[in-house]
Amino acid sequence: MFDDVRRNKRKTFFIVFGFILIITLILYYICIAFNLSAPVAIIISLGFSILASWASYYNSDKIILSVTDARPATEEEDKKIINILDGLMISSGLSHRPKLYVVEDPQPNAFATGRNPEHSIICVTTGLLEKLEYYELEGVIAHEMAHIKNYDILLSAVVTVMVGFIVMLSDIFTRTFFYRSRKDNDRDKGNVFFMIIGLIFLILAPILGKIMQMAVSRRREFLADSTAVEFTRNPDGLISALRKLDEDPNELKVANKATENMYIVNPFRKNTDGKKKASLFSTHPSIDDRIEALQNIK
């Protein structure tokens, strides 16, 4: 487990470095397009990318919570899930109790986020609270606590925020150069050059985003499942929960392509064709594979 924690921290460092490089390149070409000198463009783009990286690292949990429109759990409305979390604190070995949030959505799902166990958050949907039994909820919460203990939340949160930021900047970049190409007919060669670069970024940004999400390896879900069983001593609870989550027809409205890797199961229900194996670019292993792995623990 300690090797996994160190590996996650190393991955986070390289992802942050790659994020700084990509954002710097995008902003550099935007500055050049507005006729700024190369030294000024480098200073602006590098300074902004470092600042964005710092803000993403320290505020990733707040950004994600604002996107999901989550509310803090309360004793009056969410006592059962609070009791489950408190009961798992001893077996999990976590020294800091995660903050608990709830999203109003009928799809049963959950995720954990935060930059470390001291600043961790577990978020569940109302659909999860309504549709799962006590031991199934316990399995799901234990799974999310495993992500916290293994430092998966650090990697996942950083990737989620940075992927979204890269895609957004790529879109701005491309729109800027298409606008300038129409407005300025005296610089056809320059405009064509920048349009080509913009198109390259537009094509590569989703691919780079998917690669960064794949850095949050599907192996992490298997490890979190097995660690959850160590906490609960009850693989049947998590197995039953995974089946219910997989069979639910609802699609999570607050989820998007940047955040899909964070959830315990894929929040999107499109293109479900009953395949047992996950595709090459899936952010999650298949439910059948996860259940089979859990059954082998028994």
C-alpha positions as protocol buffer text, in pm:
chain_id: "A"
residue {
  index: 1
  type: MET
  ca { x: 0 y: 0 z: 0 }
}
residue {
  index: 2
  type: PHE
  ca { x: 284 y: 240 z: 82 }
}
residue {
  index: 3
  type: ASP
  ca { x: 430 y: 176 z: -265 }
}
residue {
  index: 4
  type: ASP
  ca { x: 91 y: 263 z: -419 }
}
residue {
  index: 5
  type: VAL
  ca { x: 77 y: 589 z: -223 }
}
residue {
  index: 6
  type: ARG
  ca { x: 425 y: 688 z: -338 }
}
residue {
  index: 7
  type: ARG
  ca { x: 338 y: 592 z: -695 }
}
residue {
  index: 8
  type: ASN
  ca { x: 28 y: 813 z: -688 }
}
residue {
  index: 9
  type: LYS
  ca { x: 231 y: 1108 z: -562 }
}
residue {
  index: 10
  type: ARG
  ca { x: 487 y: 1062 z: -841 }
}
residue {
  index: 11
  type: LYS
  ca { x: 211 y: 1041 z: -1102 }
}
residue {
  index: 12
  type: THR
  ca { x: 61 y: 1361 z: -966 }
}
residue {
  index: 13
  type: PHE
  ca { x: 394 y: 1541 z: -1002 }
}
residue {
  index: 14
  type: PHE
  ca { x: 431 y: 1438 z: -1367 }
}
residue {
  index: 15
  type: ILE
  ca { x: 70 y: 1525 z: -1447 }
}
residue {
  index: 16
  type: VAL
  ca { x: 108 y: 1872 z: -1295 }
}
residue {
  index: 17
  type: PHE
  ca { x: 430 y: 1920 z: -1494 }
}
residue {
  index: 18
  type: GLY
  ca { x: 257 y: 1810 z: -1816 }
}
residue {
  index: 19
  type: PHE
  ca { x: -37 y: 2039 z: -1739 }
}
residue {
  index: 20
  type: ILE
  ca { x: 198 y: 2338 z: -1697 }
}
residue {
  index: 21
  type: LEU
  ca { x: 366 y: 2256 z: -2028 }
}
residue {
  index: 22
  type: ILE
  ca { x: 41 y: 2220 z: -2225 }
}
residue {
  index: 23
  type: ILE
  ca { x: -120 y: 2534 z: -2081 }
}
residue {
  index: 24
  type: THR
  ca { x: 200 y: 2732 z: -2140 }
}
residue {
  index: 25
  type: LEU
  ca { x: 204 y: 2631 z: -2508 }
}
residue {
  index: 26
  type: ILE
  ca { x: -162 y: 2715 z: -2561 }
}
residue {
  index: 27
  type: LEU
  ca { x: -134 y: 3054 z: -2392 }
}
residue {
  index: 28
  type: TYR
  ca { x: 194 y: 3131 z: -2569 }
}
residue {
  index: 29
  type: TYR
  ca { x: 29 y: 3102 z: -2912 }
}
residue {
  index: 30
  type: ILE
  ca { x: -269 y: 3306 z: -2794 }
}
residue {
  index: 31
  type: CYS
  ca { x: -31 y: 3585 z: -2683 }
}
residue {
  index: 32
  type: ILE
  ca { x: 158 y: 3568 z: -3012 }
}
residue {
  index: 33
  type: ALA
  ca { x: -172 y: 3596 z: -3199 }
}
residue {
  index: 34
  type: PHE
  ca { x: -234 y: 3926 z: -3021 }
}
residue {
  index: 35
  type: ASN
  ca { x: 104 y: 4055 z: -3142 }
}
residue {
  index: 36
  type: LEU
  ca { x: 286 y: 4032 z: -2809 }
}
residue {
  index: 37
  type: SER
  ca { x: 661 y: 3979 z: -2823 }
}
residue {
  index: 38
  type: ALA
  ca { x: 795 y: 3629 z: -2759 }
}
residue {
  index: 39
  type: PRO
  ca { x: 959 y: 3709 z: -2420 }
}
residue {
  index: 40
  type: VAL
  ca { x: 639 y: 3873 z: -2293 }
}
residue {
  index: 41
  type: ALA
  ca { x: 430 y: 3585 z: -2423 }
}
residue {
  index: 42
  type: ILE
  ca { x: 652 y: 3332 z: -2244 }
}
residue {
  index: 43
  type: ILE
  ca { x: 635 y: 3522 z: -1913 }
}
residue {
  index: 44
  type: ILE
  ca { x: 256 y: 3560 z: -1929 }
}
residue {
  index: 45
  type: SER
  ca { x: 185 y: 3202 z: -2037 }
}
residue {
  index: 46
  type: LEU
  ca { x: 428 y: 3038 z: -1794 }
}
residue {
  index: 47
  type: GLY
  ca { x: 318 y: 3258 z: -1503 }
}
residue {
  index: 48
  type: PHE
  ca { x: -49 y: 3191 z: -1568 }
}
residue {
  index: 49
  type: SER
  ca { x: -1 y: 2813 z: -1609 }
}
residue {
  index: 50
  type: ILE
  ca { x: 192 y: 2788 z: -1281 }
}
residue {
  index: 51
  type: LEU
  ca { x: -75 y: 2992 z: -1104 }
}
residue {
  index: 52
  type: ALA
  ca { x: -351 y: 2776 z: -1255 }
}
residue {
  index: 53
  type: SER
  ca { x: -168 y: 2460 z: -1145 }
}
residue {
  index: 54
  type: TRP
  ca { x: -133 y: 2588 z: -790 }
}
residue {
  index: 55
  type: ALA
  ca { x: -498 y: 2691 z: -775 }
}
residue {
  index: 56
  type: SER
  ca { x: -611 y: 2357 z: -922 }
}
residue {
  index: 57
  type: TYR
  ca { x: -406 y: 2162 z: -668 }
}
residue {
  index: 58
  type: TYR
  ca { x: -523 y: 2348 z: -361 }
}
residue {
  index: 59
  type: ASN
  ca { x: -883 y: 2409 z: -470 }
}
residue {
  index: 60
  type: SER
  ca { x: -965 y: 2098 z: -671 }
}
residue {
  index: 61
  type: ASP
  ca { x: -1213 y: 1971 z: -410 }
}
residue {
  index: 62
  type: LYS
  ca { x: -1397 y: 2305 z: -399 }
}
residue {
  index: 63
  type: ILE
  ca { x: -1410 y: 2322 z: -779 }
}
residue {
  index: 64
  type: ILE
  ca { x: -1548 y: 1969 z: -807 }
}
residue {
  index: 65
  type: LEU
  ca { x: -1809 y: 2027 z: -536 }
}
residue {
  index: 66
  type: SER
  ca { x: -1927 y: 2345 z: -709 }
}
residue {
  index: 67
  type: VAL
  ca { x: -1962 y: 2156 z: -1039 }
}
residue {
  index: 68
  type: THR
  ca { x: -2167 y: 1879 z: -876 }
}
residue {
  index: 69
  type: ASP
  ca { x: -2380 y: 2125 z: -676 }
}
residue {
  index: 70
  type: ALA
  ca { x: -2333 y: 1913 z: -363 }
}
residue {
  index: 71
  type: ARG
  ca { x: -2459 y: 2009 z: -17 }
}
residue {
  index: 72
  type: PRO
  ca { x: -2314 y: 1911 z: 323 }
}
residue {
  index: 73
  type: ALA
  ca { x: -2475 y: 1606 z: 483 }
}
residue {
  index: 74
  type: THR
  ca { x: -2685 y: 1681 z: 792 }
}
residue {
  index: 75
  type: GLU
  ca { x: -2784 y: 1476 z: 1097 }
}
residue {
  index: 76
  type: GLU
  ca { x: -3151 y: 1545 z: 1027 }
}
residue {
  index: 77
  type: GLU
  ca { x: -3154 y: 1420 z: 665 }
}
residue {
  index: 78
  type: ASP
  ca { x: -2856 y: 1187 z: 635 }
}
residue {
  index: 79
  type: LYS
  ca { x: -2807 y: 1023 z: 974 }
}
residue {
  index: 80
  type: LYS
  ca { x: -2773 y: 669 z: 836 }
}
residue {
  index: 81
  type: ILE
  ca { x: -2482 y: 751 z: 604 }
}
residue {
  index: 82
  type: ILE
  ca { x: -2313 y: 960 z: 876 }
}
residue {
  index: 83
  type: ASN
  ca { x: -2335 y: 664 z: 1116 }
}
residue {
  index: 84
  type: ILE
  ca { x: -2187 y: 433 z: 852 }
}
residue {
  index: 85
  type: LEU
  ca { x: -1896 y: 670 z: 796 }
}
residue {
  index: 86
  type: ASP
  ca { x: -1831 y: 702 z: 1170 }
}
residue {
  index: 87
  type: GLY
  ca { x: -1845 y: 325 z: 1211 }
}
residue {
  index: 88
  type: LEU
  ca { x: -1581 y: 271 z: 941 }
}
residue {
  index: 89
  type: MET
  ca { x: -1334 y: 523 z: 1084 }
}
residue {
  index: 90
  type: ILE
  ca { x: -1173 y: 269 z: 1319 }
}
residue {
  index: 91
  type: SER
  ca { x: -1139 y: -16 z: 1068 }
}
residue {
  index: 92
  type: SER
  ca { x: -1012 y: 217 z: 794 }
}
residue {
  index: 93
  type: GLY
  ca { x: -729 y: 352 z: 1005 }
}
residue {
  index: 94
  type: LEU
  ca { x: -790 y: 708 z: 881 }
}
residue {
  index: 95
  type: SER
  ca { x: -689 y: 968 z: 1137 }
}
residue {
  index: 96
  type: HIS
  ca { x: -909 y: 1243 z: 990 }
}
residue {
  index: 97
  type: ARG
  ca { x: -1280 y: 1203 z: 929 }
}
residue {
  index: 98
  type: PRO
  ca { x: -1375 y: 1288 z: 567 }
}
residue {
  index: 99
  type: LYS
  ca { x: -1638 y: 1555 z: 515 }
}
residue {
  index: 100
  type: LEU
  ca { x: -1963 y: 1413 z: 382 }
}
residue {
  index: 101
  type: TYR
  ca { x: -2165 y: 1573 z: 99 }
}
residue {
  index: 102
  type: VAL
  ca { x: -2483 y: 1480 z: -85 }
}
residue {
  index: 103
  type: VAL
  ca { x: -2590 y: 1544 z: -446 }
}
residue {
  index: 104
  type: GLU
  ca { x: -2961 y: 1554 z: -526 }
}
residue {
  index: 105
  type: ASP
  ca { x: -2980 y: 1303 z: -811 }
}
residue {
  index: 106
  type: PRO
  ca { x: -3172 y: 976 z: -864 }
}
residue {
  index: 107
  type: GLN
  ca { x: -2873 y: 781 z: -996 }
}
residue {
  index: 108
  type: PRO
  ca { x: -2699 y: 583 z: -718 }
}
residue {
  index: 109
  type: ASN
  ca { x: -2332 y: 683 z: -726 }
}
residue {
  index: 110
  type: ALA
  ca { x: -2051 y: 821 z: -510 }
}
residue {
  index: 111
  type: PHE
  ca { x: -1701 y: 966 z: -528 }
}
residue {
  index: 112
  type: ALA
  ca { x: -1420 y: 1085 z: -303 }
}
residue {
  index: 113
  type: THR
  ca { x: -1201 y: 1387 z: -361 }
}
residue {
  index: 114
  type: GLY
  ca { x: -946 y: 1613 z: -191 }
}
residue {
  index: 115
  type: ARG
  ca { x: -570 y: 1658 z: -205 }
}
residue {
  index: 116
  type: ASN
  ca { x: -494 y: 1437 z: 100 }
}
residue {
  index: 117
  type: PRO
  ca { x: -670 y: 1249 z: 382 }
}
residue {
  index: 118
  type: GLU
  ca { x: -665 y: 1563 z: 597 }
}
residue {
  index: 119
  type: HIS
  ca { x: -869 y: 1751 z: 335 }
}
residue {
  index: 120
  type: SER
  ca { x: -1083 y: 1467 z: 202 }
}
residue {
  index: 121
  type: ILE
  ca { x: -1448 y: 1461 z: 97 }
}
residue {
  index: 122
  type: ILE
  ca { x: -1691 y: 1179 z: 27 }
}
residue {
  index: 123
  type: CYS
  ca { x: -1992 y: 1268 z: -186 }
}
residue {
  index: 124
  type: VAL
  ca { x: -2296 y: 1044 z: -242 }
}
residue {
  index: 125
  type: THR
  ca { x: -2615 y: 1090 z: -439 }
}
residue {
  index: 126
  type: THR
  ca { x: -2964 y: 1079 z: -292 }
}
residue {
  index: 127
  type: GLY
  ca { x: -3029 y: 789 z: -529 }
}
residue {
  index: 128
  type: LEU
  ca { x: -2758 y: 591 z: -350 }
}
residue {
  index: 129
  type: LEU
  ca { x: -2914 y: 662 z: -10 }
}
residue {
  index: 130
  type: GLU
  ca { x: -3262 y: 568 z: -129 }
}
residue {
  index: 131
  type: LYS
  ca { x: -3187 y: 253 z: -328 }
}
residue {
  index: 132
  type: LEU
  ca { x: -2915 y: 74 z: -129 }
}
residue {
  index: 133
  type: GLU
  ca { x: -2948 y: -126 z: 191 }
}
residue {
  index: 134
  type: TYR
  ca { x: -2730 y: -64 z: 497 }
}
residue {
  index: 135
  type: TYR
  ca { x: -2451 y: -314 z: 414 }
}
residue {
  index: 136
  type: GLU
  ca { x: -2448 y: -207 z: 49 }
}
residue {
  index: 137
  type: LEU
  ca { x: -2403 y: 156 z: 156 }
}
residue {
  index: 138
  type: GLU
  ca { x: -2128 y: 45 z: 391 }
}
residue {
  index: 139
  type: GLY
  ca { x: -1945 y: -123 z: 102 }
}
residue {
  index: 140
  type: VAL
  ca { x: -1966 y: 190 z: -114 }
}
residue {
  index: 141
  type: ILE
  ca { x: -1847 y: 423 z: 164 }
}
residue {
  index: 142
  type: ALA
  ca { x: -1563 y: 181 z: 247 }
}
residue {
  index: 143
  type: HIS
  ca { x: -1462 y: 187 z: -121 }
}
residue {
  index: 144
  type: GLU
  ca { x: -1442 y: 567 z: -118 }
}
residue {
  index: 145
  type: MET
  ca { x: -1249 y: 564 z: 212 }
}
residue {
  index: 146
  type: ALA
  ca { x: -1004 y: 324 z: 48 }
}
residue {
  index: 147
  type: HIS
  ca { x: -945 y: 580 z: -229 }
}
residue {
  index: 148
  type: ILE
  ca { x: -870 y: 837 z: 42 }
}
residue {
  index: 149
  type: LYS
  ca { x: -629 y: 611 z: 230 }
}
residue {
  index: 150
  type: ASN
  ca { x: -447 y: 512 z: -91 }
}
residue {
  index: 151
  type: TYR
  ca { x: -412 y: 878 z: -204 }
}
residue {
  index: 152
  type: ASP
  ca { x: -613 y: 804 z: -519 }
}
residue {
  index: 153
  type: ILE
  ca { x: -811 y: 1120 z: -444 }
}
residue {
  index: 154
  type: LEU
  ca { x: -503 y: 1337 z: -496 }
}
residue {
  index: 155
  type: LEU
  ca { x: -442 y: 1200 z: -843 }
}
residue {
  index: 156
  type: SER
  ca { x: -809 y: 1190 z: -939 }
}
residue {
  index: 157
  type: ALA
  ca { x: -888 y: 1546 z: -827 }
}
residue {
  index: 158
  type: VAL
  ca { x: -584 y: 1697 z: -998 }
}
residue {
  index: 159
  type: VAL
  ca { x: -655 y: 1510 z: -1323 }
}
residue {
  index: 160
  type: THR
  ca { x: -1024 y: 1605 z: -1319 }
}
residue {
  index: 161
  type: VAL
  ca { x: -969 y: 1979 z: -1276 }
}
residue {
  index: 162
  type: MET
  ca { x: -673 y: 2000 z: -1513 }
}
residue {
  index: 163
  type: VAL
  ca { x: -838 y: 1802 z: -1793 }
}
residue {
  index: 164
  type: GLY
  ca { x: -1140 y: 2031 z: -1779 }
}
residue {
  index: 165
  type: PHE
  ca { x: -915 y: 2337 z: -1785 }
}
residue {
  index: 166
  type: ILE
  ca { x: -715 y: 2211 z: -2085 }
}
residue {
  index: 167
  type: VAL
  ca { x: -1029 y: 2137 z: -2288 }
}
residue {
  index: 168
  type: MET
  ca { x: -1171 y: 2479 z: -2204 }
}
residue {
  index: 169
  type: LEU
  ca { x: -851 y: 2660 z: -2306 }
}
residue {
  index: 170
  type: SER
  ca { x: -828 y: 2456 z: -2625 }
}
residue {
  index: 171
  type: ASP
  ca { x: -1178 y: 2567 z: -2719 }
}
residue {
  index: 172
  type: ILE
  ca { x: -1094 y: 2934 z: -2646 }
}
residue {
  index: 173
  type: PHE
  ca { x: -772 y: 2900 z: -2846 }
}
residue {
  index: 174
  type: THR
  ca { x: -947 y: 2763 z: -3154 }
}
residue {
  index: 175
  type: ARG
  ca { x: -1232 y: 3016 z: -3142 }
}
residue {
  index: 176
  type: THR
  ca { x: -981 y: 3301 z: -3110 }
}
residue {
  index: 177
  type: PHE
  ca { x: -790 y: 3208 z: -3421 }
}
residue {
  index: 178
  type: PHE
  ca { x: -1095 y: 3136 z: -3633 }
}
residue {
  index: 179
  type: TYR
  ca { x: -1227 y: 3480 z: -3536 }
}
residue {
  index: 180
  type: ARG
  ca { x: -898 y: 3650 z: -3621 }
}
residue {
  index: 181
  type: SER
  ca { x: -870 y: 3465 z: -3951 }
}
residue {
  index: 182
  type: ARG
  ca { x: -1202 y: 3614 z: -4060 }
}
residue {
  index: 183
  type: LYS
  ca { x: -1126 y: 3960 z: -3930 }
}
residue {
  index: 184
  type: ASP
  ca { x: -773 y: 4007 z: -4060 }
}
residue {
  index: 185
  type: ASN
  ca { x: -730 y: 3935 z: -4431 }
}
residue {
  index: 186
  type: ASP
  ca { x: -384 y: 4095 z: -4453 }
}
residue {
  index: 187
  type: ARG
  ca { x: -213 y: 3812 z: -4270 }
}
residue {
  index: 188
  type: ASP
  ca { x: -338 y: 3508 z: -4452 }
}
residue {
  index: 189
  type: LYS
  ca { x: -22 y: 3304 z: -4404 }
}
residue {
  index: 190
  type: GLY
  ca { x: -1 y: 3376 z: -4033 }
}
residue {
  index: 191
  type: ASN
  ca { x: -368 y: 3306 z: -3986 }
}
residue {
  index: 192
  type: VAL
  ca { x: -343 y: 2975 z: -4168 }
}
residue {
  index: 193
  type: PHE
  ca { x: -49 y: 2880 z: -3950 }
}
residue {
  index: 194
  type: PHE
  ca { x: -234 y: 2962 z: -3627 }
}
residue {
  index: 195
  type: MET
  ca { x: -553 y: 2797 z: -3751 }
}
residue {
  index: 196
  type: ILE
  ca { x: -360 y: 2475 z: -3811 }
}
residue {
  index: 197
  type: ILE
  ca { x: -210 y: 2492 z: -3461 }
}
residue {
  index: 198
  type: GLY
  ca { x: -554 y: 2563 z: -3317 }
}
residue {
  index: 199
  type: LEU
  ca { x: -702 y: 2263 z: -3497 }
}
residue {
  index: 200
  type: ILE
  ca { x: -418 y: 2043 z: -3371 }
}
residue {
  index: 201
  type: PHE
  ca { x: -486 y: 2152 z: -3013 }
}
residue {
  index: 202
  type: LEU
  ca { x: -860 y: 2105 z: -3064 }
}
residue {
  index: 203
  type: ILE
  ca { x: -801 y: 1747 z: -3180 }
}
residue {
  index: 204
  type: LEU
  ca { x: -534 y: 1661 z: -2926 }
}
residue {
  index: 205
  type: ALA
  ca { x: -693 y: 1816 z: -2616 }
}
residue {
  index: 206
  type: PRO
  ca { x: -962 y: 1545 z: -2566 }
}
residue {
  index: 207
  type: ILE
  ca { x: -702 y: 1275 z: -2640 }
}
residue {
  index: 208
  type: LEU
  ca { x: -456 y: 1422 z: -2391 }
}
residue {
  index: 209
  type: GLY
  ca { x: -740 y: 1454 z: -2142 }
}
residue {
  index: 210
  type: LYS
  ca { x: -832 y: 1088 z: -2184 }
}
residue {
  index: 211
  type: ILE
  ca { x: -467 y: 984 z: -2144 }
}
residue {
  index: 212
  type: MET
  ca { x: -442 y: 1188 z: -1825 }
}
residue {
  index: 213
  type: GLN
  ca { x: -759 y: 1024 z: -1694 }
}
residue {
  index: 214
  type: MET
  ca { x: -616 y: 683 z: -1777 }
}
residue {
  index: 215
  type: ALA
  ca { x: -325 y: 773 z: -1547 }
}
residue {
  index: 216
  type: VAL
  ca { x: -587 y: 715 z: -1278 }
}
residue {
  index: 217
  type: SER
  ca { x: -554 y: 348 z: -1363 }
}
residue {
  index: 218
  type: ARG
  ca { x: -847 y: 109 z: -1362 }
}
residue {
  index: 219
  type: ARG
  ca { x: -630 y: -96 z: -1128 }
}
residue {
  index: 220
  type: ARG
  ca { x: -709 y: 165 z: -862 }
}
residue {
  index: 221
  type: GLU
  ca { x: -1075 y: 56 z: -864 }
}
residue {
  index: 222
  type: PHE
  ca { x: -980 y: -308 z: -806 }
}
residue {
  index: 223
  type: LEU
  ca { x: -748 y: -205 z: -524 }
}
residue {
  index: 224
  type: ALA
  ca { x: -1015 y: 16 z: -364 }
}
residue {
  index: 225
  type: ASP
  ca { x: -1266 y: -270 z: -385 }
}
residue {
  index: 226
  type: SER
  ca { x: -1031 y: -511 z: -211 }
}
residue {
  index: 227
  type: THR
  ca { x: -933 y: -253 z: 51 }
}
residue {
  index: 228
  type: ALA
  ca { x: -1303 y: -185 z: 118 }
}
residue {
  index: 229
  type: VAL
  ca { x: -1349 y: -555 z: 197 }
}
residue {
  index: 230
  type: GLU
  ca { x: -1063 y: -527 z: 446 }
}
residue {
  index: 231
  type: PHE
  ca { x: -1256 y: -248 z: 618 }
}
residue {
  index: 232
  type: THR
  ca { x: -1599 y: -417 z: 621 }
}
residue {
  index: 233
  type: ARG
  ca { x: -1511 y: -790 z: 619 }
}
residue {
  index: 234
  type: ASN
  ca { x: -1817 y: -827 z: 398 }
}
residue {
  index: 235
  type: PRO
  ca { x: -1758 y: -858 z: 21 }
}
residue {
  index: 236
  type: ASP
  ca { x: -2126 y: -942 z: -38 }
}
residue {
  index: 237
  type: GLY
  ca { x: -2233 y: -589 z: 56 }
}
residue {
  index: 238
  type: LEU
  ca { x: -2011 y: -427 z: -207 }
}
residue {
  index: 239
  type: ILE
  ca { x: -2092 y: -694 z: -467 }
}
residue {
  index: 240
  type: SER
  ca { x: -2465 y: -633 z: -423 }
}
residue {
  index: 241
  type: ALA
  ca { x: -2411 y: -255 z: -436 }
}
residue {
  index: 242
  type: LEU
  ca { x: -2212 y: -276 z: -760 }
}
residue {
  index: 243
  type: ARG
  ca { x: -2485 y: -482 z: -922 }
}
residue {
  index: 244
  type: LYS
  ca { x: -2753 y: -229 z: -825 }
}
residue {
  index: 245
  type: LEU
  ca { x: -2542 y: 64 z: -942 }
}
residue {
  index: 246
  type: ASP
  ca { x: -2471 y: -104 z: -1274 }
}
residue {
  index: 247
  type: GLU
  ca { x: -2837 y: -191 z: -1339 }
}
residue {
  index: 248
  type: ASP
  ca { x: -2978 y: 151 z: -1254 }
}
residue {
  index: 249
  type: PRO
  ca { x: -3106 y: 322 z: -1574 }
}
residue {
  index: 250
  type: ASN
  ca { x: -3061 y: 684 z: -1462 }
}
residue {
  index: 251
  type: GLU
  ca { x: -2781 y: 907 z: -1589 }
}
residue {
  index: 252
  type: LEU
  ca { x: -2605 y: 1142 z: -1348 }
}
residue {
  index: 253
  type: LYS
  ca { x: -2695 y: 1493 z: -1463 }
}
residue {
  index: 254
  type: VAL
  ca { x: -2409 y: 1672 z: -1287 }
}
residue {
  index: 255
  type: ALA
  ca { x: -2139 y: 1444 z: -1429 }
}
residue {
  index: 256
  type: ASN
  ca { x: -1926 y: 1531 z: -1731 }
}
residue {
  index: 257
  type: LYS
  ca { x: -1634 y: 1382 z: -1924 }
}
residue {
  index: 258
  type: ALA
  ca { x: -1382 y: 1549 z: -1695 }
}
residue {
  index: 259
  type: THR
  ca { x: -1533 y: 1407 z: -1376 }
}
residue {
  index: 260
  type: GLU
  ca { x: -1648 y: 1061 z: -1491 }
}
residue {
  index: 261
  type: ASN
  ca { x: -1331 y: 889 z: -1369 }
}
residue {
  index: 262
  type: MET
  ca { x: -1402 y: 995 z: -1009 }
}
residue {
  index: 263
  type: TYR
  ca { x: -1719 y: 795 z: -951 }
}
residue {
  index: 264
  type: ILE
  ca { x: -1742 y: 441 z: -815 }
}
residue {
  index: 265
  type: VAL
  ca { x: -1919 y: 339 z: -1138 }
}
residue {
  index: 266
  type: ASN
  ca { x: -1938 y: 517 z: -1472 }
}
residue {
  index: 267
  type: PRO
  ca { x: -2208 y: 786 z: -1435 }
}
residue {
  index: 268
  type: PHE
  ca { x: -2310 y: 764 z: -1802 }
}
residue {
  index: 269
  type: ARG
  ca { x: -2555 y: 505 z: -1926 }
}
residue {
  index: 270
  type: LYS
  ca { x: -2513 y: 555 z: -2302 }
}
residue {
  index: 271
  type: ASN
  ca { x: -2390 y: 279 z: -2531 }
}
residue {
  index: 272
  type: THR
  ca { x: -2446 y: 9 z: -2272 }
}
residue {
  index: 273
  type: ASP
  ca { x: -2435 y: -306 z: -2482 }
}
residue {
  index: 274
  type: GLY
  ca { x: -2385 y: -566 z: -2214 }
}
residue {
  index: 275
  type: LYS
  ca { x: -2015 y: -613 z: -2278 }
}
residue {
  index: 276
  type: LYS
  ca { x: -1836 y: -782 z: -1991 }
}
residue {
  index: 277
  type: LYS
  ca { x: -1499 y: -629 z: -2069 }
}
residue {
  index: 278
  type: ALA
  ca { x: -1415 y: -261 z: -2046 }
}
residue {
  index: 279
  type: SER
  ca { x: -1301 y: -88 z: -2364 }
}
residue {
  index: 280
  type: LEU
  ca { x: -943 y: 33 z: -2411 }
}
residue {
  index: 281
  type: PHE
  ca { x: -1028 y: 390 z: -2312 }
}
residue {
  index: 282
  type: SER
  ca { x: -1277 y: 315 z: -2036 }
}
residue {
  index: 283
  type: THR
  ca { x: -1218 y: 500 z: -1711 }
}
residue {
  index: 284
  type: HIS
  ca { x: -1360 y: 206 z: -1512 }
}
residue {
  index: 285
  type: PRO
  ca { x: -1316 y: -170 z: -1526 }
}
residue {
  index: 286
  type: SER
  ca { x: -1634 y: -360 z: -1604 }
}
residue {
  index: 287
  type: ILE
  ca { x: -1868 y: -442 z: -1317 }
}
residue {
  index: 288
  type: ASP
  ca { x: -1846 y: -811 z: -1402 }
}
residue {
  index: 289
  type: ASP
  ca { x: -1468 y: -806 z: -1368 }
}
residue {
  index: 290
  type: ARG
  ca { x: -1488 y: -622 z: -1037 }
}
residue {
  index: 291
  type: ILE
  ca { x: -1747 y: -863 z: -898 }
}
residue {
  index: 292
  type: GLU
  ca { x: -1540 y: -1160 z: -1010 }
}
residue {
  index: 293
  type: ALA
  ca { x: -1235 y: -1016 z: -831 }
}
residue {
  index: 294
  type: LEU
  ca { x: -1440 y: -963 z: -514 }
}
residue {
  index: 295
  type: GLN
  ca { x: -1579 y: -1315 z: -528 }
}
residue {
  index: 296
  type: ASN
  ca { x: -1224 y: -1450 z: -546 }
}
residue {
  index: 297
  type: ILE
  ca { x: -1151 y: -1278 z: -213 }
}
residue {
  index: 298
  type: LYS
  ca { x: -1426 y: -1475 z: -39 }
}
